[in-house]
Amino acid sequence: MLKLRIITALILLAVFLPAFFADSPEPLAWLTLVLIAAGAWEWGRLMGLAMAKSLAMGFTCVLFCLVSWKLFQLPQNMTPNWWAVVGAVWVLFGAWVLRAGVGGWDAVPVAWKLLGGTLALWLCWLAIFQSKRVGINFMLSIFVLVWIADIAAYFAGKAFGRRKLAPSLSPSKSWEGVWGGIMGVWLMALLWIVADQQALFDSPSIFSLLMAQGWLYFFVSITFLTAMSVVGDLVESMVKRHAGVKDSSQLLPGHGGVLDRVDALLPTLPLAMMLSQFVL
């Protein structure tokens, strides 16, 4: 299994790294559209849709992206108010999920679930495109925040985990893991700011932008983004538990499905854009 995970990861890196570092955001936009389509298809399957309807959902989500790309030309900085609304919805939805659990999710009409999944994937794609327009360093810093949060939480949970975070949704997660993830991101963010100060990159990272507003804004924002990455993970865990499956699909051998890899990014990317565009 480990060998398969490594091979899949290397293939994905070979495909996506050139697009990550391309001068134009278009190559990454097209590549991520493929992931968005796959994620929407997985969401449809998790909602109990047949294959044809799940494929139609993938097509619909891509259509959302293409229409917004064509109509609005996706200017470099969308208004902070736009991202503030998106951020508020994610926070309220995350709080409801943690409180309602699987039982509450079961009571939500399928049509609303399908709409919510489509919007979440579309907004994540918009945030990726927008962050790439700001700069490679800016976009990469958001992705790395999520990755470090997950890695640090895993090791902290293994070493110190005692108190379960949400046993009904994800039994393996602990409060100690969450705080380990937050401290890991704090440390990484401070190191990244030092690198930014050496003018090594094409744009400021999200960490430097947040630090420019003061230490309090920086630490509160970083903690908030890390916590919301956990919320994204828990939301997908709840959906999979409701559907009775371990992975969202087997599209990525050794890794599960696309949603398994991007769940933490779904809330974090739009919220990062919200926090950063107040100061861009």
C-alpha positions as CSV (number, residue, x, y, z in Angstrom):
1,M,0.0,0.0,0.0
2,L,2.8,2.4,0.9
3,K,4.5,1.8,-2.4
4,L,1.3,2.4,-4.3
5,R,0.7,5.7,-2.4
6,I,4.2,6.9,-3.2
7,I,3.9,6.0,-6.9
8,T,0.5,7.9,-7.1
9,A,1.9,10.9,-5.3
10,L,5.0,11.1,-7.7
11,I,2.7,10.9,-10.7
12,L,0.5,13.7,-9.4
13,L,3.6,15.8,-8.6
14,A,4.9,15.3,-12.1
15,V,1.6,16.5,-13.5
16,F,0.8,19.4,-11.2
17,L,4.2,20.9,-10.3
18,P,4.8,22.5,-13.7
19,A,1.3,24.0,-13.6
20,F,1.9,25.2,-10.0
21,F,5.1,27.1,-11.1
22,A,3.8,28.3,-14.5
23,D,3.7,32.0,-15.0
24,S,0.1,31.9,-16.1
25,P,-2.7,30.6,-13.9
26,E,-4.5,28.9,-16.8
27,P,-2.6,25.6,-16.8
28,L,-3.4,25.0,-13.2
29,A,-7.0,26.1,-13.7
30,W,-7.5,23.5,-16.4
31,L,-5.8,20.7,-14.4
32,T,-7.8,21.5,-11.3
33,L,-11.0,21.4,-13.3
34,V,-10.3,17.7,-13.8
35,L,-10.1,17.3,-10.0
36,I,-13.2,19.3,-9.5
37,A,-15.1,17.2,-11.9
38,A,-13.9,14.0,-10.2
39,G,-14.7,15.4,-6.8
40,A,-18.2,16.3,-7.9
41,W,-18.7,12.8,-9.3
42,E,-17.6,11.3,-6.0
43,W,-20.0,13.6,-4.1
44,G,-22.8,12.5,-6.2
45,R,-21.9,8.8,-5.5
46,L,-21.7,9.5,-1.8
47,M,-25.2,11.0,-2.0
48,G,-26.5,7.8,-3.5
49,L,-26.8,8.9,-7.1
50,A,-26.5,6.5,-10.0
51,M,-23.5,6.7,-12.2
52,A,-25.1,8.8,-14.9
53,K,-26.5,11.4,-12.5
54,S,-23.1,11.5,-10.7
55,L,-21.4,12.2,-14.0
56,A,-23.9,14.9,-14.7
57,M,-23.1,16.5,-11.4
58,G,-19.4,16.5,-12.3
59,F,-20.3,18.2,-15.6
60,T,-22.5,20.8,-13.8
61,C,-19.7,21.7,-11.4
62,V,-17.3,22.2,-14.3
63,L,-19.8,24.3,-16.1
64,F,-20.1,26.5,-13.1
65,C,-16.3,27.0,-13.2
66,L,-16.2,27.7,-16.9
67,V,-19.1,30.1,-16.9
68,S,-17.6,32.1,-14.1
69,W,-14.2,32.1,-15.8
70,K,-15.8,33.4,-19.0
71,L,-18.2,36.0,-17.6
72,F,-16.1,37.5,-14.9
73,Q,-12.6,36.9,-16.3
74,L,-11.6,36.2,-12.7
75,P,-9.9,39.5,-11.8
76,Q,-6.8,39.2,-9.6
77,N,-8.6,40.3,-6.5
78,M,-12.3,39.6,-6.0
79,T,-13.9,41.8,-3.4
80,P,-13.3,40.9,0.2
81,N,-17.1,41.0,0.8
82,W,-17.5,38.1,-1.6
83,W,-15.1,35.9,0.3
84,A,-16.5,37.2,3.7
85,V,-19.9,35.8,2.8
86,V,-18.4,32.5,1.7
87,G,-16.3,32.3,4.9
88,A,-19.3,33.0,7.1
89,V,-21.3,30.2,5.4
90,W,-18.4,27.8,6.0
91,V,-18.1,28.7,9.7
92,L,-21.8,28.4,10.3
93,F,-22.0,25.1,8.4
94,G,-19.0,23.7,10.2
95,A,-20.5,24.5,13.6
96,W,-23.8,22.9,12.6
97,V,-22.0,19.7,11.4
98,L,-20.1,19.3,14.6
99,R,-23.3,19.7,16.6
100,A,-25.7,17.8,14.4
101,G,-23.5,14.8,13.4
102,V,-24.6,12.0,11.1
103,G,-28.2,12.1,12.4
104,G,-28.6,15.7,11.5
105,W,-27.0,15.2,8.1
106,D,-29.5,12.4,7.4
107,A,-32.4,14.8,7.8
108,V,-31.0,17.3,5.1
109,P,-32.8,16.9,1.7
110,V,-30.6,15.3,-0.9
111,A,-31.1,18.3,-3.3
112,W,-29.6,20.7,-0.7
113,K,-26.6,18.3,-0.2
114,L,-26.0,18.2,-3.9
115,L,-26.2,21.9,-4.2
116,G,-23.9,22.4,-1.2
117,G,-21.3,20.0,-2.6
118,T,-21.3,21.7,-6.0
119,L,-20.9,25.2,-4.5
120,A,-18.1,24.1,-2.2
121,L,-16.1,22.6,-5.0
122,W,-16.7,25.5,-7.3
123,L,-15.7,28.0,-4.7
124,C,-12.6,26.0,-3.9
125,W,-11.6,26.2,-7.6
126,L,-12.2,29.9,-7.7
127,A,-10.0,30.3,-4.6
128,I,-7.2,28.2,-6.2
129,F,-7.4,30.3,-9.4
130,Q,-7.4,33.6,-7.5
131,S,-4.6,32.6,-5.2
132,K,-2.4,31.6,-8.2
133,R,-3.1,35.1,-9.7
134,V,-1.8,36.7,-6.5
135,G,1.4,34.6,-6.7
136,I,3.0,31.2,-6.6
137,N,4.3,31.7,-3.1
138,F,1.0,33.0,-1.8
139,M,-0.9,30.0,-3.2
140,L,1.7,27.4,-2.1
141,S,1.7,28.8,1.4
142,I,-2.0,28.0,1.8
143,F,-1.6,24.5,0.5
144,V,1.4,23.9,2.8
145,L,-0.6,25.2,5.8
146,V,-3.2,22.4,5.3
147,W,-0.5,19.8,4.7
148,I,1.5,20.7,7.7
149,A,-1.6,20.9,9.9
150,D,-2.5,17.3,8.8
151,I,1.0,15.9,9.3
152,A,1.7,17.6,12.6
153,A,-1.8,16.6,13.9
154,Y,-1.2,13.0,12.9
155,F,2.1,12.7,14.8
156,A,0.9,14.7,17.8
157,G,-2.2,12.6,18.0
158,K,-0.2,9.4,17.8
159,A,2.2,10.5,20.6
160,F,-0.2,12.4,22.9
161,G,-3.8,11.7,21.8
162,R,-6.1,11.0,24.8
163,R,-9.2,13.1,24.4
164,K,-11.3,12.3,21.3
165,L,-12.3,15.3,19.2
166,A,-15.4,13.9,17.5
167,P,-15.7,10.2,18.1
168,S,-18.9,9.8,16.2
169,L,-17.4,11.4,13.1
170,S,-13.7,10.5,13.1
171,P,-12.6,8.3,16.0
172,S,-8.9,8.7,15.3
173,K,-8.8,12.5,15.8
174,S,-8.0,13.9,19.2
175,W,-7.8,17.4,20.7
176,E,-4.1,16.9,21.3
177,G,-3.7,16.2,17.6
178,V,-5.5,19.4,16.7
179,W,-3.3,21.5,19.0
180,G,-0.2,19.7,17.7
181,G,-1.3,20.7,14.2
182,I,-1.9,24.3,15.2
183,M,1.6,24.6,16.8
184,G,3.2,22.9,13.7
185,V,1.6,25.5,11.5
186,W,2.6,28.3,13.8
187,L,6.3,27.2,13.6
188,M,6.2,26.7,9.8
189,A,4.5,30.1,9.3
190,L,7.2,31.9,11.3
191,L,10.0,30.2,9.3
192,W,8.2,31.0,6.0
193,I,8.0,34.7,7.1
194,V,11.8,34.7,7.6
195,A,12.2,33.3,4.0
196,D,9.8,36.0,2.7
197,Q,11.9,38.7,4.2
198,Q,14.9,37.5,2.2
199,A,12.9,38.3,-1.0
200,L,13.2,34.8,-2.3
201,F,9.7,34.5,-3.8
202,D,7.5,36.1,-6.4
203,S,4.9,37.3,-3.8
204,P,4.3,37.5,-0.1
205,S,3.0,34.4,1.5
206,I,-0.3,34.4,3.3
207,F,1.7,34.3,6.6
208,S,3.5,37.6,5.8
209,L,0.2,39.2,4.8
210,L,-1.4,38.2,8.1
211,M,1.6,39.2,10.2
212,A,1.5,42.7,8.6
213,Q,-1.6,43.2,10.6
214,G,0.1,42.4,13.9
215,W,0.9,39.4,16.1
216,L,-2.6,39.0,17.4
217,Y,-4.2,39.0,14.0
218,F,-1.5,36.6,12.8
219,F,-1.9,34.0,15.5
220,V,-5.7,34.2,15.6
221,S,-6.0,33.9,11.8
222,I,-3.5,31.0,11.6
223,T,-5.3,29.1,14.4
224,F,-8.6,29.8,12.7
225,L,-7.5,28.5,9.3
226,T,-5.9,25.4,10.8
227,A,-9.1,24.7,12.8
228,M,-11.2,25.0,9.7
229,S,-9.0,22.6,7.8
230,V,-9.9,20.1,10.5
231,V,-13.6,21.0,10.0
232,G,-13.3,20.2,6.3
233,D,-11.9,16.8,7.2
234,L,-14.6,16.1,9.7
235,V,-17.4,17.1,7.2
236,E,-16.1,14.6,4.7
237,S,-15.7,11.9,7.4
238,M,-19.3,12.5,8.4
239,V,-20.5,12.2,4.8
240,K,-18.5,8.9,4.3
241,R,-19.8,7.5,7.5
242,H,-23.3,8.3,6.5
243,A,-22.7,6.6,3.1
244,G,-21.1,3.6,4.8
245,V,-17.8,3.8,2.9
246,K,-14.1,4.2,3.9
247,D,-13.0,6.3,0.9
248,S,-14.8,8.7,-1.4
249,S,-13.6,6.6,-4.3
250,Q,-10.6,4.7,-5.6
251,L,-9.6,7.2,-8.3
252,L,-6.2,7.8,-6.6
253,P,-4.6,4.4,-5.9
254,G,-3.4,4.2,-2.4
255,H,-4.9,7.5,-1.4
256,G,-8.7,6.9,-1.9
257,G,-10.6,9.5,-3.8
258,V,-10.1,13.2,-4.8
259,L,-12.4,14.3,-1.9
260,D,-10.2,12.4,0.5
261,R,-7.2,14.6,-0.6
262,V,-8.9,18.0,-0.9
263,D,-11.5,17.9,2.0
264,A,-9.4,20.1,4.3
265,L,-8.8,22.6,1.4
266,L,-12.5,23.1,0.7
267,P,-13.0,25.6,3.6
268,T,-9.4,26.7,4.0
269,L,-8.8,28.1,0.6
270,P,-11.8,30.4,0.5
271,L,-11.2,31.5,4.1
272,A,-7.6,32.2,3.4
273,M,-8.7,34.4,0.5
274,M,-11.1,36.2,2.8
275,L,-8.5,36.9,5.5
276,S,-5.8,37.9,3.0
277,Q,-7.9,40.1,0.7
278,F,-8.7,42.4,3.6
279,V,-5.1,43.4,3.4
280,L,-4.1,42.9,-0.2
